[in-house]
Amino acid sequence: MYFTHKEWDLVCDNTLTCRASGYSPDSVTFGVSVLLTRKAGAGTPVDNWVMLSDGLGDDEVLATRGAPQLIIDGRILGVLQQATDRTKSRWRMNATQYAAFLRALRRDKPIVFKDKLAEYPLSNAGSSAVLLHMDRVQGRVGTRGAIYRKGAKGESGVKAPIAAPVIFKAPVTDQAARDMTAQELARFKPALMKTLVGADVFDCTDDQLNSDHLPWQIARLNKAQSLVIAPCWMAAYNGGSKFWLVDNLMKRPAQLIDVCMMANDYQDGAIGWIMRGRSVGDCWSIKSWQWNGKAFVYSAKSWTGRCRYIRSGGAWDLPMRVSTFK
């Protein structure tokens, strides 16, 4: 589920893990985002992460900033702890800082992160509604472990985590799609075009379906079946394709795969829907459907957070649907 209010968002996935993210006001030059993540179940901790704007990859910005401090209502509470992964530098508050941070959110006190480059104010607007909703989704309202609305109740009634669906990941012959040969195009295209009826026809443009510069592609799934991909539409910085599951010998009717008219990628047995929120690529939405040997099964959905110039590629990974693959 997804819930948003003012400068805060809440995303909970199908296992009941919830992630609340807050941002600076959109008007500031250098922004910050804070992410609070909590799995379902009694006694689970809250992980906190802080991401400062990096000027979308400006090396000079990154080299001079130093470790950020947390400042609440004018009071300096020390520097944050750094955690570095493959592509992003992020920070976290220690237990004392985090406790003071939550109190400041509840009492609407000014929260600022500061390094050698700039000050990064975090907006409180919307945090109360989002954190209360997070407690409500996980069944924590009125318990001692609630984030926002604590009470005297224990956590015996807190919702348990839900197991992610298990999807069998079938092996495929082709890890990536290739351009169709003239012979393949002559064999498949006329029959596949006939499957485009009603809304499916208007999803696409003739210029895309019949463009010499955007060829139709094919990927062998196994000895009997293949995936055919046809360019459908293109906008300023996004595009979409149609996908068909076909019998290699054309002895059975082709199946137009109902994933999304905006799906636009195939890799290693998975169809992908990857959309850029705006041209600079500071936010993305992603879905995928995994081949299980019989069909493409809806397997994942995620979002990288708001378009706020925090990071190229997006600040966070905010899943709405997760799966276990075997």
Secondary structure, 3 states (H helix, E strand, C coil): CEEEECCEEEEECCCCCEEEEEECCCCCCCCEEEEEEECCCCCCCCEEEEEECCCCCCHHHHHHCCCCEEEECCEEEEECEEEECCCCEEEECCHHHHHHHHHHHHHCCCEEEECCCCEEEECCCCHHHHHHHHHHHCCCCCECCCCCCCCCECCCCCCCCCCCCEECCCCCCCCECEECCHHHHHHHHHHHHCCCCCHHHHHCCHHHHCCCCCCCEEEECCCCEEEEEEEEEECCCCEEEEEEEEECCCCCCCEECCCCCCCCEEECCEEEEEEECCCCCCCEEEEEEEECCCCEEEEEEEECCCCCCCCCCCCCCEEEECCEEC
